[in-house]
Amino acid sequence: MMHALKLSLIRLRAMLGKEFLQLFRDPRMRFFLIIPPLVQILIFGYAANFDVREANIAIIDQAHTEATRAMIADITATGHYTVHFFQDMKDASAAMDRNQARAILYFPTDFGRSGQIQVIADGSDSNSAQLVVGQLSQTVRYSAERIYPDQGNPLRIEIRSWYNPNLEDRWYFVPGIIANVVLVATMVLTAMTVVREREQGTLERLMVTPLGRMEFIIGKMMPVACVGLFDVLLVTLVSVFWFGVPFRGDPLALLLGSMLFLMSTLGLGLLISSYASTQQQAMLLAFFVIMPATILSGFAFPIRNMPEPARILSWLDPLRYYIVVIRDLFLKGGGIGDHPLQYAMMALLGLFTLVLSMFRIR
């Protein structure tokens, strides 16, 4: 028994040495390990932003009072809007038809008496319309409170945001990048390493050696798992020290969540490799899985806004649970005990994919 275990460890050590050597010897693999995570974090960190910036606003001021001029000055001072003045609604609506204005702010002639303001947004882009109207209305309310401090302004609304006081989109998106980087890198790498063995004809050679199925799978997964944990560390450091995203949680909780999530991604990669005959097929199958997983995860689109079938399907998405864990650890803090459901579901899905891939790998 001990002799068989010793031989198994020797074979496993040889397999791991081969995989690490092959992984870091290939220049394309070294490029894939370092450059894509950095490119993704930089692109999403800067580009994935839903804040209103330089929105063209058409203003019709028919009241011409000191209060309206002060409100317009406050709107301009935010730096979020490019203000254009029009004499009447006809000209302003024509500008909106030409996509030269995303919203219209209308001060009627009786504004001093009624206090009524009309905000009209371009509803062809519903997301942008909600953002522009929401932020513009909020700016007007704050300006009205400053102008009429002692008149019991009915527009007075107190707004607070916990965990992200300034509602920075970067704080919301950047932690989710870690999950997507791990998903893409580890799944694709696992699928490609197995398929590459098949393409080069070395898989058959391995199969005639005393190497067991479990030893083969562990030898394929361990190096990629180390790459995934390295990417988690790399992107976390970039997020905290470059983009200034706070990390308030327990690092051990992040490590545990990452390891449980890796069970699913590695299992899916092995499963893809069992169906693909070439590296091109493996790449296509991997992205066929990655895109729905990303959409259903809640990374960019709230799950509660999805239709019921999509919400049910999202329960099978391990990325959904990892994103909840990682965002809460960054912004809310806490530790392992705060996410028992997420950890349990990642462990369950990971175990299922690994067992299924073991049966598929012959």
QUIBELTA-V345800 format. One record per pair of residues at least 12 apart in sequence whose C-alpha atoms are under 8 Angstrom apart, sorted by sequence separation. I is the first residue (numbers start at 1). J is the second residue. D is the distance in whole Angstrom. If there is no record, write none. Layout:
# QUIBELTA-V345800
i->(I	I)
j->(J	J)
d->(D	D)
This chain:
# QUIBELTA-V345800
i->(92	105	106	121	144	105	106	120	272	104	105	119	141	142	272	296	325	104	105	141	296	103	104	141	103	104	269	296	297	325	103	119	296	324	102	103	102	297	322	101	293	296	297	299	321	297	298	321	297	57	59	61	293	296	297	299	321	322	54	55	56	57	58	59	60	61	62	294	298	321	53	54	55	56	57	58	59	60	61	96	103	194	229	232	293	297	53	54	55	56	57	58	59	60	102	193	318	52	53	54	56	58	60	318	52	60	103	229	102	103	190	229	190	318	60	318	59	316	58	190	225	228	189	225	186	68	186	186	225	186	224	58	185	56	57	58	60	62	63	56	57	58	59	60	61	62	63	64	221	55	56	57	58	59	60	61	62	63	182	55	56	57	58	59	60	61	62	63	65	182	57	59	61	63	63	182	181	182	181	178	178	264	178	261	177	178	261	75	175	261	75	175	258	74	75	174	257	74	257	71	74	257	174	254	71	254	70	71	170	171	170	171	254	186	190	194	253	55	70	187	191	195	199	52	183	186	187	190	191	194	198	199	249	250	51	52	67	182	186	189	190	191	198	199	249	50	187	188	191	192	195	248	249	183	187	191	195	196	247	248	249	253	264	271	52	186	187	190	195	196	247	248	249	250	252	253	260	267	274	195	246	247	248	249	250	252	263	270	245	246	248	249	250	261	264	265	268	271	247	248	249	250	257	260	261	264	267	268	271	274	192	195	260	263	264	267	270	274	262	263	266	267	257	261	264	267	268	271	192	260	263	264	267	271	191	192	263	270	191	188	188	191	188	187	184	183	180	51	51	50	49	48	49	48	176	46	45	48	173	173	45	44	45	44	41	44	41	183	40	180	179	40	217	179	37	179	214	213	176	179	175	213	213	176	175	176	33	175	32	172	175	171	164	163	163	33	37	41	38	41	33	37	41	45	11	12	11	15	19	23	15	19	8	12	16	20	11	12	15	16	19	16	8	12	16)
j->(104	117	118	133	156	118	119	133	285	118	119	133	155	156	286	310	339	119	120	156	311	119	120	157	120	121	286	313	314	342	121	137	314	342	121	122	122	317	342	122	314	317	318	320	342	319	320	343	320	81	83	85	317	320	321	323	345	346	79	80	81	82	83	84	85	86	87	319	323	346	79	80	81	82	83	84	85	86	87	122	129	220	255	258	319	323	80	81	82	83	84	85	86	87	129	220	345	80	81	82	84	86	88	346	81	89	132	258	132	133	220	259	221	349	92	350	92	349	92	224	259	262	224	262	224	107	225	227	266	228	266	101	228	100	101	102	104	106	107	101	102	103	104	105	106	107	108	109	266	101	102	103	104	105	106	107	108	109	228	102	103	104	105	106	107	108	109	110	112	229	105	107	109	111	112	231	231	232	232	231	232	318	235	318	235	236	319	136	236	322	139	239	322	139	140	239	322	140	325	140	143	326	245	325	143	326	143	144	243	245	245	246	329	262	266	270	329	132	147	265	269	273	277	131	262	265	266	269	270	273	277	278	328	329	131	132	147	262	266	269	270	271	278	279	329	131	268	269	272	273	276	329	330	265	269	273	277	278	329	330	331	335	346	353	135	269	270	273	278	279	330	331	332	333	335	336	343	350	357	279	330	331	332	333	334	336	347	354	330	331	333	334	335	346	349	350	353	356	333	334	335	336	343	346	347	350	353	354	357	360	279	282	347	350	351	354	357	361	350	351	354	355	346	350	353	356	357	360	282	350	353	354	357	361	282	283	354	361	283	282	283	286	286	286	290	290	294	168	169	169	169	169	170	170	299	170	170	173	299	300	173	173	174	174	174	177	177	319	177	319	319	181	358	322	181	323	358	358	323	326	323	361	362	326	326	327	185	327	185	327	330	331	331	331	332	227	231	235	235	238	231	235	239	243	210	211	211	215	219	223	216	220	211	215	219	223	215	216	219	220	223	222	215	219	223)
d->(7	7	5	7	8	6	6	8	7	8	5	7	6	7	7	7	7	6	7	6	8	7	5	7	5	6	7	8	7	7	4	8	5	8	6	6	5	7	7	8	8	7	8	8	5	6	6	7	4	6	7	8	6	7	8	7	7	8	7	6	6	6	6	6	6	8	8	7	8	7	8	5	5	5	5	5	5	5	8	7	8	8	8	8	7	7	5	4	6	6	6	6	6	6	7	7	7	6	7	5	7	7	6	6	8	7	7	7	8	7	7	8	7	7	8	8	8	7	6	7	8	7	7	7	6	7	7	7	8	6	8	6	7	7	5	8	8	8	6	5	6	6	6	6	6	6	6	8	6	8	6	5	5	5	5	5	5	4	5	7	7	6	6	6	6	7	5	7	7	8	7	8	8	6	7	7	7	7	8	8	6	7	6	7	8	7	7	8	8	7	6	7	8	8	7	7	7	8	7	6	7	8	8	8	6	7	8	7	8	6	8	8	7	8	6	7	8	8	8	5	4	6	7	7	8	6	6	5	6	6	7	6	8	7	7	6	7	8	6	7	6	8	8	8	4	8	6	6	6	7	7	6	6	6	4	5	6	7	7	5	8	5	7	8	8	7	8	8	6	6	4	6	7	7	8	5	7	7	8	6	6	6	6	4	6	8	7	8	8	6	4	5	5	6	6	8	6	7	7	7	6	8	7	6	8	4	5	8	5	6	6	7	6	5	7	4	6	6	8	7	8	8	8	7	6	8	7	7	6	7	8	7	6	8	6	7	7	8	8	8	7	8	6	7	7	7	7	8	7	6	6	8	7	7	6	8	6	7	7	8	7	7	6	7	7	7	6	8	7	8	7	8	8	7	6	6	8	8	6	8	8	8	7	7	6	7	7	6	8	7	7	8	7	6	6	7	7	7	7	8	8	7	8	7	8	8	6	8	7	8	7	7	8	6	5	6	8	8	6	8	7	8	8	6	7)
